[in-house]
Amino acid sequence: MIEYLPLILFGAIFLLILTGYPVAFTLGGLSIVVGVIVFDVDFFYLLALRIYGTMQNFVLLAVPLFIFMGIMLEKSGIAERLLETMALLFGKFKGGLALSVIIVGALLAASTGIVGATVVTMGLISLPTMLKRGYSSSLATGTIAASGTLGQIIPPSVVLVLLGSVLNVSVGDLFLAAVIPGLGLVSLYALFVIGYANIYPERAPAMPKVEVDQFRAAGFSGEVVKTFIMPFLLVLAVLGSIFAGIASPTEAAGVGAFGAILLTAYQRRLNLKILKVVSQETTQITAMVFMIFVGATAFSLVFRGLEGDKFFLSAIESSELGPYGFLFLVMALVFVAGFFIDFIEIVFIIVPVVAPIFASMGIDLVWIGILLAINLQTSFLTPPFGFALFYLKGVAPSEVKTSHLYRGVVPFVIIQLIFLVLLILFPEVTRLL
């Protein structure tokens, strides 16, 4: 019976989370109870040392800094200006508004990495315009939701920071490996929209030429340059300093947070009220992430103390799955789990269990991190609990039904799954830079 205890613990935690019980307390509470029963009171000394070790992890300082940077940029009004400018640039093409949403989603992902903020901002600004211009509700909502989730894979991404910590690999290496896959996913989204607009032009019409020309008449070129140059410089400062080896991800996150404050001041939006709101939201999100992290630390300690990793490894070896068979099993598990639980929970529950097994098989953990990030991205889009769908539905006009959102995201989920398969078949894509 004792050898099956890791499996029972894993299953019990998963079932409790599905009932809606808070993740941090489920992970930590149940793990502590099992730890005390099996290992006696000495377990608390080990747990305290492990948590203290986590607190000393310098890389994790990047999490609150990137969150602060994302929320501050959301309040700065940059997203609104980007969307308006891109809409005018691509407005005369079929599907031009949808294309502008995808490109702005990618730019905001590289600037903020906060999915909820990006989806809500683009939903408020672009969805009413797209519907007014005659866009299909499904295409409009699907494009916005999918584009808003690009912050999961395009660096600087909080998900990649967390994955780097759990997989014990360099966050800078993960950021570098994610650039080409991120751009590839953006390109596939754009190709889909262009194809869809040409097949169904009535569902993705171009803006009237007279209207576009009228908008472009007065100083439009200068507006384009001014709108794009500031976010571009911020992204260059953050990612460029990491890739050039000038700064660590944590130091670059500090640069990004400070740059976001300067950009907000440049937009004349910075005041004490904004600073207070941004600080409060950053504290709330960071506290949630790190409470789950503490719970995950307790779970990981108990799970490995019960030799759960050896149990799973021996089960895989006896089943003769092989590296690719195990990879398929993990990817399927993460994809299905994404239907029901949040990406942070998946990172802290499933990834610590499978990471040592991948390492023992000699598989590149940076590549695994990219595959997991793209797979986790689908968790934001898959019904019934896709968080991007909840965010968008909350700000969508009343005529947009939940069924429109579900139908709209299906093509983008399929695109992500196809892209995931391509990355598995061609792992060298993550090593091109």
C-alpha positions, 0 to 999 in steps of 0.5 A, spaced: 500 500 500 505 504 501 508 504 494 502 507 492 501 513 496 504 518 492 499 516 486 494 516 492 496 523 494 497 526 487 490 524 485 487 526 492 490 533 490 487 533 483 480 531 485 480 537 491 482 542 486 476 540 481 471 541 487 474 548 487 478 548 494 483 553 494 490 550 490 495 553 495 491 550 501 490 543 498 497 542 495 500 545 502 495 542 507 494 535 504 502 534 503 503 537 510 498 532 513 501 526 509 508 528 511 507 528 518 503 521 518 509 518 514 515 522 516 513 524 523 514 531 526 521 532 523 518 533 516 517 540 519 524 542 519 525 539 512 519 543 510 522 550 513 529 549 510 526 547 503 521 554 503 527 558 505 531 555 500 525 557 495 525 564 498 532 565 497 531 564 489 533 570 486 530 568 479 523 568 482 524 576 484 522 577 476 515 574 477 513 581 481 517 585 477 514 583 470 507 583 473 508 590 475 511 592 468 505 589 465 499 592 469 503 599 469 503 598 461 496 596 461 494 603 465 498 607 461 494 607 455 499 604 450 495 598 448 489 603 446 494 607 442 497 601 439 490 598 437 487 604 434 494 605 430 494 598 427 487 598 425 488 604 421 494 601 418 491 594 416 484 597 415 483 597 408 485 589 407 480 584 408 481 582 415 485 588 417 482 589 423 483 582 426 490 582 423 491 588 427 489 585 433 494 579 432 500 584 431 498 588 437 497 582 441 504 580 440 507 587 441 503 587 448 505 580 450 512 582 449 511 588 453 507 585 458 506 578 459 499 579 463 494 575 459 488 577 463 490 585 462 491 584 454 485 580 453 480 585 457 484 591 454 483 588 447 476 586 448 474 593 451 477 597 445 477 592 439 471 588 439 465 593 439 469 596 433 470 589 429 462 588 431 460 594 428 464 593 422 460 587 420 465 582 423 463 575 425 462 574 432 466 568 432 472 570 428 472 577 432 472 573 439 476 568 437 482 572 435 482 577 441 482 571 446 487 567 442 492 574 441 491 575 448 494 569 450 500 570 446 504 573 453 504 565 455 510 564 450 513 570 447 518 573 452 518 576 457 513 571 460 511 570 467 510 562 465 517 561 462 520 564 469 516 559 473 517 554 468 525 555 469 524 555 476 521 548 476 525 545 471 531 548 474 534 551 467 536 558 465 530 563 464 534 566 459 535 560 455 528 559 455 526 566 453 531 565 447 528 559 445 521 562 445 522 567 440 522 563 434 516 559 436 512 565 439 513 569 432 511 562 428 505 562 432 503 569 431 505 568 423 500 562 423 494 566 426 495 571 421 495 566 415 489 563 418 485 570 419 488 572 411 485 565 409 478 566 413 477 573 410 478 571 403 474 565 403 468 569 407 469 576 406 463 578 408 465 576 415 471 580 415 470 586 411 475 591 410 474 598 412 471 603 407 477 606 403 474 613 404 474 613 411 481 610 412 484 615 407 480 620 412 484 618 418 491 617 415 490 625 412 493 628 418 500 626 421 499 619 421 506 617 419 509 621 425 503 618 430 505 610 427 512 612 429 511 615 436 506 609 438 511 604 436 517 606 438 516 607 446 514 599 447 519 597 442 525 601 446 522 597 452 522 590 449 529 592 447 531 594 453 528 588 457 530 582 452 536 585 449 539 586 456 538 578 457 540 576 450 546 580 450 548 577 457 548 584 460 543 583 465 540 577 468 532 576 467 531 579 474 535 585 473 532 586 466 525 585 470 527 591 474 529 595 468 522 593 465 518 595 471 522 602 471 521 603 464 513 602 464 513 607 470 517 612 465 512 610 459 506 611 463 509 618 465 510 620 458 503 618 456 501 623 462 497 617 466 502 617 472 499 619 478 499 616 486 492 613 484 495 609 478 501 607 482 497 605 488 492 601 484 498 597 480 502 596 486 495 593 490 494 588 483 501 586 483 501 584 490 495 580 490 497 576 484 504 575 486 501 573 493 497 568 490 503 565 485 507 564 491 502 561 496 501 556 491 509 555 490 509 554 498 504 549 497 507 546 491 514 546 495 511 541 501 507 537 495 514 536 492 518 534 498 513 529 500 512 526 493 519 525 493 520 523 500 515 517 498 519 516 492 514 518 487 518 520 482 522 513 482 515 510 482 513 513 476 519 512 473 519 505 474 512 504 471 514 508 465 520 503 464 516 497 465 510 500 460 516 501 455 513 507 453 520 510 451 521 518 451 517 520 445 511 515 448 512 519 455 512 526 452 506 524 448 502 522 455 505 528 459 502 533 453 496 529 453 495 530 460 497 537 461 492 539 455 486 535 458 488 538 465 488 545 462 480 544 461 479 544 468 485 547 472 489 554 471 496 554 468 500 556 475 497 549 478 499 545 472 506 548 473 507 547 480 503 540 480 504 536 474 511 539 472 515 537 478 513 530 477 515 529 470 521 534 470 526 528 473 523 523 469 525 527 462 532 529 465 533 521 466 531 520 459 536 525 457 531 530 454 533 537 453 529 541 459 529 547 455 525 544 449 520 541 454 519 548 457 517 551 450 513 545 449 509 546 456 508 553 455 505 552 448 501 547 451 499 551 457 497 557 452 491 552 450 489 552 457 487 559 457 482 558 450 479 551 452 472 550 454 469 550 459 474 554 464 478 557 459 480 564 463 481 568 456 474 566 455 472 568 462 475 575 461 473 576 454 466 575 456 466 579 462 467 585 457 463 583 451 457 586 448 450 583 450 449 580 443 456 576 444 454 569 446 458 564 450 457 559 444 460 565 439 467 565 444 467 557 444 466 556 436 471 562 435 477 559 439 476 552 436 481 554 430 486 557 434 486 551 439 487 547 433 493 551 430 496 551 437 496 543 437 498 543 430 504 548 432 506 543 438 506 537 434 511 541 429 515 543 435 516 536 437 518 533 430 523 539 429 526 541 436 531 545 432 527 550 431 528 552 439 535 553 438 535 557 432 538 563 436 
